[in-house]
Amino acid sequence: MGEPDFYLNLADARIVATEALLEASENIADTIEARAMSCIYGDAGLGKTFSVLAALKEVSAERVLLLQFRSRPTPRDIRQELFTELRLEGEPPSHPSEFDRLLKRTLARKPYVLVCDEAQQFSRECFEFVRHLWDTGQGKNRPAVLFVGGEEAYKTLYSEPSLASRIYIWQEFAPMEADEVQRNIPLFHPVWANASPDLIDYVYEEGAGGTFRVWSKITYHVLEGMKRRGLEQVDESIARWAIRRALPHRRRSRRAQQDAG
């Protein structure tokens, strides 16, 4: 696979080897080696999908089956999407059991990696269906499976012993702490490379926190503001303007929350 896209296609953004990304890379490699099922979960915007795609960039694209759904899928939706991802010819079988046999035979032909993104949308039946496809494989003929999603994905999997017991690795993504932000954000984008620690801490406290997607959005606005004003370096005024645009007005900063507490 190629390089993953940054949020808003942010120009000049760089992949940062955060602790979470390095851990995910190791966990994914181990999952693929074991032909196992693993779960990577956490709140939105923390870089789960980005990290998974970054870790898979050395894997042949034809081996990676990426399942993404806009709304809650059914097992039928998963069958149809796998049919498309596997580039199978002809019309999909009309009967579920026949369809499942076709998928099992095809999945056994190569060491596929099945990525179930936004897995918080999956019902128990969907997880069970993927587990059924995985269970019927033998050794190296099994697909490696990565469930990537929010807290609901974890809760659904963990609440079902037959599913939870089959999860090889659990990894929870959490927001970066303040010290991680100070280390990683200057590496993330050149606009922050020469910014003072105080300015980065200001943006962190005023709402960006440790969420990469929010930092991407604020950075996008910062670049736009600098362009409009003919500035070459970010300052607190531009940062404040970008934060006002990027975040809901009612969202209270960390400083305000701490002062109120």
N, C-alpha and C positions, 0 to 999 in steps of 0.2 A: 504494500500500500504506500501511497505518497504521504507527504507531510499533512497533518490535520490543519484545518482552517481555524484561524483565530476569530473570536467573536467580532462581528462587524467588519471582518476582513482587515483588521487593524494593520496598517502598513508599518513595516520595520519591527513588528513585534517578534520576540524570540522565544523559543522553547527554553524554559528554565528548569534545571534539574532539581526540583524541589524534593523534599524528603518523601512526600506522597507519591510523586511521579516515579522516583527511583524504587520505592516499595512496590508500586503497581507493576513496573517493568519486571521486577524479580518475580512477583506473584504470578503474573501472566505467563512468563517463561516456564515457571514450574508447573502451572496448570496445563500448558500445551504439552510439556514433556510427559506428564502423567496421564494425558488424555482425560482430564477430570472436569468437574464443574465447580466454578468459584463464583463468588458474589462480591461486587464492588459497589458500595452504597454510600449515600450521604446527601446533604442538602443540595439544592440547585445552585449552579454557578461555581462550584468548587473545582471544576476541571476533571471530573470523572471520565466522561466520554473522551475529552481531549487527550487525557493521559493514556487511556486504553488505545486510542488510534495511534498515538505517538509510539507506544510500545510495540504496536503491530506493524509499524512501517517497513520493517525488514521481512515481514511475512509476505509471500506471494499473494497478490490481490485475488487471484482465482481461488485461493484457499480460505479467504475470509468471507464469511456470510454475515452481513450486517442487517439485522432486522430492526426497523424503526417504524413505529406506528403513531399516528396523530392522536388517536383516541384508544379506548380500551379494546384490545383485539380479542378474538375468539380463536380456538384451535383451528377453525377453518381458515381464518385470516393468516395464521402462521403457516399452514400448509401452502396456501397460495403464494405467500411471500417467498418461502423456500423454493417453490417451483420456479419462480422468477430468478431468484439469486443463483440457483444451480444451473440456470440456462437450459432447462429441459425442453425438449422439442415436443410439438404436438399440443393437444388439448389436455388439461389436467384431468385425471380420473374423476368420475362423478361420485364414486362410492368411497367413504372415508377409509375403510380398511384397505382397499386397493391402493388408494393414494398413499397411505402410510407405508405399505410394502415398497412402493416405488421410491419414496424418500429414504427409507432404510437402506435399500440396495445402493442408491446413489451416494449417500453419506459414507458408506463403507469403502468407496473407491479411492478416496484421497484423505489425507490427514487434515480435515477441515477444522476451522475455528469458527464456532457459531457465537456471534455477539448479539445478545438480546438487550438492546439499548432501551432506555426509558422503561425499565422493567417494573417500575412502580405501577404501570398501567396493567400489568399481567394479573389475571385472576388465578386462583389456585388451579383451575382446570388447565390454564395455559402453561403454568409451571410443570404440572403433571405431564402434559403432552410432550414438552421438551425433555423431561426426565425419561419418558417412555422411549423416545427416539435414541437418547443416550444409552439407556439400559440395554437396548437390544444389540448394541455394538459389542465387538470383542477386541479387547486389548488395544493395539494401535489403530484398529479400524473404527474406534469410537471417535466422534468429533469432540474436541475440547469445547467447553461451553462457558461463556462469561455472561453472567447476569449483571447489568450495570443500571443502577437506578436510585431512586430516593428511598427514604425510610420505609415506605410501604412495601417495597420489594423485600427488604430485610425481614419485616414483620411477617409477611405472608410465608416466606420460605422457612423462617425460624419456628413458626407456629405449627408446621406440619412435620412431624418426626421423619416421615419417609423422604421428605425433601431435604430437611436440615441435615440429616445424617449423611447425605450424599455430597454436601458442599465441602470441597477440599480446602479452600482458603476463603476466609471472610476478611475483607478490608473495608474499614470505614474511613471516608474522607472527611476531614474537619477543616474549618477555616484556619488560615495561617495566623499564628500569634504575631504580636507586634515585632518581635525580634526577627521572625522569619520574613515579614514584610520588608523590614530594613535591609535584609540580605538579598531578597529576591526581586523586588520591584525595580531597583536600578539596573538589574540584568534583563528584566522583562522588556523594557523599551528605552531607546536612547534619550527620550525626553526627560526621563527620571535619573539618568546616569550621573548627572552633576547636580541634581537637586539636593538640598541640605537634608540631613536626617530630620530636622524640625519640620520641614515642609511635608515630607513623606508621613511623618507622624500625624501632622495636622489632617491630611487627607484620610488617613486611617481612622482617626478619631471622629472625623466629621461624617463618616458614613461608609467609606469604602471597605473598612474592616479587612478581613483576610480572604475576601472572595475575589478570585481572578476575573470573573465576568464583570463585576462592578468596576474593578480597576481598569479593565479594557474599555468600558463605556466612558468612564471619567477621562481616561487618556485620549480617547477619540475627541471628546469635547475640548479638552485642553489644547490639542493640536489645532482644532478649528479656531479656537479663541486666539491662539498665538498668530495664526495666519491672518486673521482679520485685523489684528492690532499691530502687525509687523514686528512681533517680538521673536527673539531667538532663544529665550530661556523661560521656563515656567516659573511663575512666582505665586505668592499666596492669593493675589487678586484674581488671577486667571483660574487658579485651582478652586477658589470659592465660587466663581461664576460657573465653572464646569460642574461642580457638585450640585448647585442649584438646578441646573438643567437635567442632570443625570438621575437625581434621586427625588422621590416624592417629597413635597413640601412638608408634610406632616411627620416625616421620618425624623426622629430625634437623634442627634449625634450621641456618640458614646460619652463625650464630655458632659452633655446635658443630663444623660441618664445617671452618670456617676455623681454629678453635683446634686441631683434630686435625691439620690440614695443617701 
